[in-house]
Amino acid sequence: MIDRAAGAALLVIALVDGVRWLRVAQREHYLSGSVTRFALRWRWVALGLGVRGRTSKLAWTRRMRVLAFVAVFIHVGIILSMSAFGLPFSGSALFALLLVPVTVDAALLATAPIERRLGGRFVRRATEKLRTIAPTVVAITGSYGKTSTKVVLAHLLSGTRSVSASPASFNNRAGLARAINEGLSTGTDVFVAEMGTYGPGEIAELCAWCPPDIAVMTAIGPVHLERFKNEDNIVKAKSEIFASARTVVVNFDDPRLVAVADSVTDKRVLRVSGTRSDADAAVIDGDVYVRGTKVGRVETLATAPTNAAAAVAVAIELGVSPADVVKRLATAPGAAHRLEATTAASGVVVLDDTFNSNPAGARRALELLKASGSPTGRRVLITPGMVELGSRQRAENEAFAADAGAVASVIGIVGQTNAAALAAGA
């Protein structure tokens, strides 16, 4: 009786724990191995991760329901297998509980071929829609700056062209197909597609059915290093976006991308910069340059200068006049949750930068925090730190906390992933 009661209690705990790890699977785009990786990072404890969630709530989509069913099936199979070897029910349930992250990853691996096959029909529909409407396709990739560049570019083009852009961070196979199927309509002149990758071959596959006419590389940085291992691998994977493009736009301020630009000999290459006015397009301290000539000035930018310069270069390439580009750049919106400024009812200014997780973005956030408000006012930083930086994660978070200590009056650390590193650096 005690054995059954203990086993039943462990099953309930496993159910709650499983929901937490399913959230991780969904947040990590259903990639097999991602759940176990997070479990190892968190020492196999998900107690700090809520069941319902706040910033990334669990959505019980069809895919999630299938995944949950398969995970439960595997979990029960583990218990039955252990019981068959003579282990008590409570012991079998405890063993299965400890394997919940691995069980979710196993379910992800088992369902991946099915989901890919199901997703194929949406890709085929998107491919046909692109062929029928035949818009100019602009594809944007990079370690960071993709979404911000996309938002600004769509705004620059919308004054003179009919433009559709993939929403939010819809930058993988399923998201891009959905963006085309639901957002692309007859008469669209330009489709702006954000393309992301977690490994080699992914962008090449996207370009196979959504081939860009113009390809943009915003920047390269230590993002997703747990998957890529080093930045050279990131450059190689993201450079797949250039294969079918007739025009290539690269950030001339990034040394790695200068080398990439120099290696492209069979395409039109546009170099953009936030520091060099001799680039094909540049935005420097608010001044806008096109091929070395100043064409105007904007007082406030909603994104980093290099992102704005990339958008300017593409807009000019697509026939928007420099005067119109400058006029619309002055009113370009920023991407949601990327240094998005709001004022609370109490009068407190809030800078929402929750979708940024890279060293360059963190430095820019601190610069803006320092420049905001009264020189004598309090500045509070709330952060979980930066993730997926591989072997550099602790050092980068310590350095970030040290820099933040010189700017912020109070630093609030949330989550357990980088708590020790942030506390050491602060």
matplotlib code that plots the C-alpha trace (Angstrom):
import matplotlib.pyplot as plt

x = [0.0, 2.8, 4.6, 1.6, 0.9, 4.5, 4.5, 1.3, 2.7, 5.8, 3.6, 1.9, 5.2, 6.4, 3.3, 3.9, 7.7, 6.9, 4.8, 7.7, 10.1, 7.5, 7.6, 11.3, 10.8, 8.3, 10.5, 13.5, 11.5, 11.0, 14.7, 15.6, 18.4, 17.5, 15.6, 18.4, 20.9, 18.8, 18.4, 22.2, 22.6, 20.0, 21.4, 18.3, 16.0, 13.2, 11.8, 12.5, 10.5, 6.7, 4.2, 2.1, 4.9, 4.9, 7.0, 6.7, 3.5, 2.9, 0.6, -1.3, -1.1, -1.7, 2.0, 2.4, -0.5, 1.1, 4.4, 2.9, 1.1, 4.3, 6.3, 3.7, 3.7, 7.5, 7.3, 4.9, 7.0, 10.0, 8.0, 6.7, 10.2, 11.7, 8.9, 9.4, 13.0, 11.6, 12.0, 9.2, 6.5, 7.8, 11.4, 10.3, 8.3, 11.3, 13.6, 11.2, 10.9, 14.6, 14.5, 11.7, 14.0, 15.5, 12.0, 10.8, 13.8, 13.1, 9.5, 10.9, 13.1, 10.3, 7.8, 10.3, 9.9, 6.1, 6.0, 8.4, 6.1, 3.1, 4.8, 5.8, 2.3, 2.5, 5.9, 4.6, 1.6, 4.0, 6.3, 3.4, 2.1, 5.6, 5.7, 2.3, 2.6, 6.3, 7.4, 10.9, 12.2, 14.6, 16.0, 17.7, 19.9, 22.6, 23.4, 21.3, 19.6, 17.5, 14.1, 14.9, 16.3, 13.2, 10.9, 12.7, 13.1, 9.3, 8.6, 11.0, 9.4, 5.8, 5.6, 6.1, 5.8, 3.3, 5.3, 4.8, 7.2, 7.3, 5.9, 7.7, 10.5, 8.9, 12.3, 12.3, 10.7, 7.3, 7.2, 8.3, 5.8, 3.0, 4.1, 3.8, 0.5, -1.2, 0.4, 1.3, -1.4, -1.8, -0.2, 2.6, 5.8, 8.3, 8.4, 10.8, 11.8, 13.8, 15.8, 17.3, 19.4, 20.5, 23.0, 24.4, 22.0, 18.9, 19.2, 20.1, 16.9, 14.8, 16.4, 15.7, 11.9, 12.1, 15.0, 16.0, 16.8, 18.5, 20.3, 21.3, 23.7, 23.4, 26.1, 28.0, 28.4, 28.6, 25.0, 23.9, 27.5, 26.4, 25.2, 27.7, 30.8, 32.6, 31.8, 33.4, 30.8, 28.1, 29.5, 29.5, 26.0, 24.5, 26.4, 24.1, 21.7, 23.9, 23.7, 20.8, 20.7, 21.7, 22.5, 24.3, 24.2, 26.8, 27.7, 31.1, 31.8, 32.1, 35.6, 34.2, 31.7, 34.3, 36.0, 32.7, 32.0, 35.5, 34.9, 31.7, 32.7, 29.7, 27.1, 26.4, 27.8, 26.5, 28.5, 26.8, 28.3, 27.6, 31.1, 32.3, 30.6, 32.3, 30.2, 27.3, 25.0, 25.8, 24.1, 26.5, 25.3, 22.0, 23.6, 22.5, 25.0, 24.4, 27.6, 29.6, 27.2, 25.2, 21.5, 19.9, 19.7, 17.4, 17.4, 16.3, 16.9, 14.7, 17.5, 21.3, 23.0, 24.2, 20.7, 19.3, 22.1, 21.2, 17.6, 18.6, 20.8, 18.0, 15.4, 17.7, 18.4, 14.7, 14.1, 13.1, 14.5, 17.1, 14.7, 11.9, 14.3, 15.4, 11.9, 10.6, 13.7, 12.8, 9.5, 10.6, 9.4, 11.6, 11.0, 8.9, 10.9, 14.1, 14.9, 11.2, 10.7, 7.5, 6.5, 4.6, 1.7, 4.2, 6.4, 9.1, 10.6, 10.9, 13.3, 12.0, 14.9, 13.7, 14.2, 17.9, 20.5, 23.9, 26.9, 26.6, 22.9, 23.6, 26.2, 23.8, 21.1, 23.5, 24.4, 20.8, 20.1, 22.9, 21.7, 18.0, 16.4, 17.9, 21.7, 21.0, 18.0, 18.0, 18.6, 17.4, 18.5, 16.5, 18.2, 18.5, 21.8, 22.7, 22.4, 23.8, 27.2, 29.0, 32.3, 32.2, 28.9, 30.2, 32.9, 30.4, 27.9, 30.5, 31.7, 28.1, 27.4, 30.6, 29.6, 26.1, 27.4, 28.9, 25.5, 22.7, 21.9, 20.3, 20.8, 18.0, 19.0, 16.2, 16.4, 19.2, 21.0, 23.5, 22.9, 26.3, 28.2, 26.1, 26.6, 30.3, 30.6, 28.4]
y = [0.0, 2.4, 1.5, 2.3, 5.6, 6.6, 5.6, 7.5, 10.6, 10.4, 10.1, 13.3, 15.0, 13.7, 15.1, 18.6, 18.3, 17.1, 20.2, 22.4, 20.6, 20.6, 24.4, 24.3, 22.1, 24.5, 27.5, 25.8, 25.2, 21.5, 20.6, 17.2, 17.5, 21.0, 19.8, 17.7, 20.5, 22.8, 20.1, 19.8, 23.5, 23.7, 20.7, 18.7, 20.8, 22.9, 24.3, 27.8, 27.3, 27.8, 25.4, 28.1, 30.6, 34.4, 35.4, 32.2, 30.4, 26.8, 26.7, 23.4, 23.3, 20.1, 19.5, 20.0, 17.6, 14.9, 15.5, 15.2, 12.0, 10.4, 11.6, 10.0, 6.8, 6.6, 7.5, 4.7, 2.3, 3.1, 2.4, -0.9, -1.9, -1.3, -3.1, -6.1, -6.3, -6.5, -2.9, -1.8, 0.5, 3.5, 2.8, 2.5, 5.8, 7.5, 6.3, 7.5, 10.9, 11.4, 10.7, 13.2, 15.6, 12.7, 11.4, 14.7, 14.7, 11.1, 12.2, 15.1, 12.7, 10.3, 12.9, 14.9, 12.9, 13.0, 16.8, 17.4, 15.4, 17.3, 20.6, 19.7, 20.5, 24.0, 24.5, 23.4, 25.8, 28.6, 27.7, 27.9, 31.1, 32.7, 31.5, 32.9, 36.3, 36.6, 39.4, 40.5, 38.6, 40.2, 37.7, 38.9, 36.8, 37.5, 36.6, 39.6, 42.6, 40.5, 41.5, 45.2, 45.5, 43.8, 46.1, 49.3, 48.0, 47.3, 50.8, 52.4, 50.5, 50.8, 54.4, 53.5, 49.8, 47.1, 45.1, 42.1, 41.0, 37.8, 38.7, 38.7, 36.1, 33.7, 32.7, 28.9, 26.5, 26.4, 30.1, 31.3, 29.0, 30.3, 33.9, 33.4, 31.4, 33.8, 37.1, 37.3, 38.6, 39.3, 42.6, 42.4, 43.9, 42.9, 40.1, 40.6, 37.3, 36.8, 33.6, 32.0, 28.9, 26.6, 24.7, 24.1, 23.5, 25.1, 28.5, 26.6, 24.6, 27.8, 29.4, 26.4, 27.1, 30.8, 32.1, 35.7, 38.3, 40.4, 38.8, 40.8, 39.8, 42.1, 41.0, 38.0, 37.4, 34.7, 33.6, 30.0, 28.9, 25.8, 24.6, 26.2, 25.9, 28.9, 32.1, 30.8, 28.1, 30.7, 32.7, 29.6, 28.6, 32.1, 32.7, 30.0, 32.9, 34.4, 31.4, 32.4, 36.2, 38.6, 41.3, 40.9, 43.4, 43.1, 45.0, 46.5, 47.2, 43.5, 42.2, 38.7, 40.0, 42.2, 38.9, 37.4, 40.4, 40.2, 36.5, 37.2, 37.8, 36.8, 39.2, 42.8, 43.6, 46.5, 47.4, 49.2, 50.9, 52.8, 54.4, 54.8, 57.3, 55.8, 52.7, 52.1, 53.1, 54.5, 56.0, 57.8, 59.8, 60.4, 61.5, 59.3, 58.6, 56.9, 56.0, 58.6, 61.5, 62.8, 62.7, 63.8, 63.4, 61.8, 62.8, 59.5, 56.0, 53.1, 50.5, 50.2, 52.4, 49.3, 47.9, 51.2, 51.4, 47.9, 48.9, 52.1, 50.1, 47.7, 50.5, 52.5, 49.3, 48.7, 52.2, 54.3, 57.8, 59.0, 61.8, 59.3, 57.0, 59.7, 61.0, 57.5, 56.5, 59.4, 57.7, 54.0, 52.0, 49.7, 46.0, 44.9, 44.1, 45.5, 48.6, 49.5, 52.6, 53.2, 55.3, 53.7, 55.4, 56.2, 58.2, 55.5, 55.0, 51.4, 50.1, 46.7, 44.7, 41.3, 39.8, 40.7, 38.1, 39.0, 41.0, 43.7, 44.3, 44.2, 46.9, 49.1, 48.6, 49.8, 52.8, 53.8, 53.1, 55.5, 58.2, 57.9, 60.1, 62.5, 62.2, 61.8, 59.5, 55.8, 53.2, 49.7, 46.7, 43.5, 40.7, 36.9, 37.4, 36.0, 32.4, 30.0, 31.6, 28.3, 28.3, 32.1, 32.4, 32.8, 35.3, 37.4, 37.5, 38.5, 41.3, 42.4, 42.6, 44.6, 47.1, 47.2, 48.0, 51.2, 52.3, 50.8, 51.7, 48.3, 45.1, 42.5, 38.9, 36.6, 32.9, 30.5, 30.0, 32.9, 33.9, 33.0, 34.7, 37.9, 38.0, 37.5, 40.3, 42.9]
z = [0.0, 0.9, -2.3, -4.4, -2.6, -3.0, -6.7, -7.3, -5.7, -7.8, -10.9, -10.0, -9.5, -12.8, -14.5, -13.1, -13.9, -17.4, -18.1, -17.1, -19.5, -22.3, -22.0, -22.5, -25.6, -27.1, -26.3, -27.9, -31.2, -30.5, -31.1, -29.7, -27.2, -26.0, -23.0, -21.6, -22.3, -20.1, -17.5, -17.2, -17.0, -14.2, -12.4, -13.4, -11.4, -13.0, -9.8, -10.9, -14.1, -13.6, -15.0, -16.7, -17.4, -17.8, -20.7, -22.7, -21.7, -22.7, -25.7, -26.1, -29.9, -31.8, -31.9, -28.2, -27.5, -29.7, -28.0, -24.5, -25.4, -26.7, -23.7, -21.4, -23.4, -23.0, -19.3, -18.7, -20.7, -18.5, -15.4, -16.8, -17.9, -14.5, -12.8, -15.1, -13.7, -10.2, -9.1, -6.8, -8.3, -6.3, -7.3, -11.0, -10.7, -9.1, -11.9, -14.5, -12.8, -12.9, -16.6, -17.5, -19.4, -21.4, -22.0, -23.5, -25.8, -26.8, -27.6, -29.7, -31.6, -32.2, -33.4, -35.6, -38.8, -38.5, -37.8, -40.7, -43.1, -41.8, -42.3, -45.8, -47.2, -45.8, -47.3, -50.7, -50.4, -49.6, -52.5, -54.9, -53.5, -53.9, -57.5, -58.3, -56.7, -57.5, -55.1, -54.8, -51.8, -49.3, -46.8, -43.6, -41.3, -38.6, -35.0, -34.0, -35.6, -37.9, -36.6, -36.0, -39.6, -41.0, -39.1, -40.3, -43.9, -44.1, -42.9, -45.4, -48.3, -47.3, -48.4, -52.1, -52.4, -51.3, -48.8, -46.5, -43.8, -41.7, -38.3, -35.0, -35.1, -37.6, -39.0, -39.3, -41.8, -40.1, -39.2, -42.7, -44.4, -42.2, -42.8, -46.5, -46.5, -44.1, -44.9, -48.6, -50.8, -54.5, -55.5, -53.0, -54.4, -51.7, -49.2, -46.3, -44.8, -41.6, -41.6, -38.5, -38.0, -35.3, -37.5, -41.0, -43.8, -42.3, -44.2, -47.4, -47.1, -46.5, -49.6, -51.7, -51.6, -50.6, -52.7, -52.0, -54.6, -51.9, -48.9, -45.8, -43.1, -40.1, -37.7, -36.3, -32.6, -29.9, -30.1, -30.0, -29.4, -27.6, -31.0, -33.3, -31.1, -32.6, -34.6, -37.8, -38.0, -37.5, -40.4, -42.6, -41.8, -42.2, -45.5, -47.0, -47.5, -50.3, -52.6, -54.8, -54.2, -56.9, -54.4, -51.0, -48.2, -45.4, -42.2, -43.1, -39.4, -38.7, -39.6, -40.3, -42.7, -44.5, -45.4, -46.5, -48.7, -50.2, -51.1, -53.0, -56.6, -58.6, -57.0, -56.4, -52.9, -50.8, -47.7, -44.9, -41.8, -38.6, -38.7, -42.3, -44.6, -47.6, -47.4, -49.9, -47.1, -43.6, -40.6, -38.4, -35.4, -37.1, -40.5, -43.4, -46.2, -49.6, -51.5, -49.6, -50.0, -47.0, -48.0, -44.7, -41.0, -38.4, -34.8, -33.3, -34.5, -33.4, -33.9, -34.1, -36.8, -38.8, -38.8, -40.1, -42.7, -44.0, -44.3, -46.1, -48.6, -49.5, -49.9, -52.2, -54.2, -54.6, -56.0, -53.0, -53.3, -50.7, -49.7, -49.0, -47.2, -44.8, -44.2, -43.3, -41.3, -38.9, -38.1, -38.3, -35.3, -33.3, -32.9, -30.0, -26.8, -28.3, -26.2, -26.3, -24.1, -22.2, -19.2, -16.3, -14.6, -11.7, -14.2, -14.2, -17.7, -18.6, -21.3, -22.4, -23.9, -23.1, -26.6, -26.7, -25.5, -26.9, -25.7, -28.3, -27.5, -23.8, -24.1, -26.2, -23.5, -20.8, -22.9, -23.3, -19.6, -18.7, -21.0, -19.9, -17.2, -14.8, -14.2, -10.5, -10.9, -9.9, -12.5, -11.9, -14.1, -14.0, -16.0, -16.3, -18.1, -21.5, -22.6, -25.3, -25.3, -24.8, -23.0, -22.9, -21.1, -17.6, -18.6, -20.7, -17.9, -15.4, -17.7, -18.3, -14.6, -14.0, -16.7, -15.3, -11.8, -13.1, -14.6, -12.4, -8.8, -8.3, -10.2, -9.9, -11.0, -12.1, -12.8, -11.8, -15.1, -14.7, -11.1, -9.9, -12.8, -12.5, -8.8, -9.2, -11.7, -10.0]

ax = plt.figure().add_subplot(projection="3d")
ax.plot(x, y, z, "-o")
ax.set_aspect("equal")
plt.show()
